[in-house]
Amino acid sequence: MKTIAALQSLVTAESLDIEPTTAELDAIEQEMPLIQAELKLLDAQIMTMDRPANELDARRVRRASNRVLATRRDLTNRARIVQSDGAA
């Protein structure tokens, strides 16, 4: 009978105990409005899954989708402003 040995080193909790950097936390904070808008869209979509969609549900999903698009636009425009200010 052959023995089975691991070919890679073990992953320990110590190697995974890495905190996010300040830059990563700032990036998450800047994207938080988009994350919240996407959660609202997901909630609206989930609400329409278990029943036939009526006009109110369709409006709720459309409004949440428009909010996601507007938030993405704002974040993109803000990133462009930051890049152009940084290049000057």
N, C-alpha and C positions, 0 to 999 in steps of 0.2 A: 504494500500500500504506500502511495506517495503522500508526502505532506504538502500542504498548501501554505505558501508564505506570501506575505504582502510585498508587492514590488515597489510601493511608494511609502514614504514616511507617513506616520499617523498625523492626523489633524487634531490638534489639541485646542482646548478653550483659550489657552494663552495666545495662540497665534491668531485667533479670531477676535480678540479683545481690542479692537481698533475703534477709536472714536472718530466721528467725522471732523474734518478740518473746519476752520472758521469760514473759509471760502465756500465749502460745500453747504454749510448751514445757511450762509447768505444766499446762495443760489436757490436753495429750497424755499427760503422765505420770500424771495422775489417771485417764484413760481406758484406760491400758495393760492393766489386768486384763481389761477387756471386749474389747479388741483380741485379746489372747492367747486368751481363751475362744472368740471367733469363729473364730480360726485353727484351734483344735482341732476345732471343729464342722465347718469346711470340710474339714479333713484326714479326718475320719471319713466325711463324705459322699463325698469323692473315692475313698476306699478301697472304698466299696460300689458305685461306678459300673461297674467293669469285671468284676464277678462277681455272681452272684445273692446277695442279702443273706441271711445266716443269722441265727440268734438272737443270736450274739455281736456281729455288726455292728449289728443293730437296737438292742441294748443300748448299744453304744458311741455311736451317733448320739443316742439318747435321753438318755444321761448328759451328752454334750457340749451338747445343746440345753438341758437343765435348768441346766447350769453357766452358759450365756449368760444365761438368764432370771434366775438368782440374782444374777449380777454386775450386770445392768441394774437390778435392784431395789435392790441395795446402793448403786450410784452415784446413783440417783434419791433414795433416802432421805438419802444424804450431802449431796446438793445442797439438799434441803429444809431440813436442819439448818443448813447454811451460810447459806441465805437467811433463816431465822428468827433466827439469831444476828446477822446483819448488820442486820436490821430493828429489833432491840431497842436 
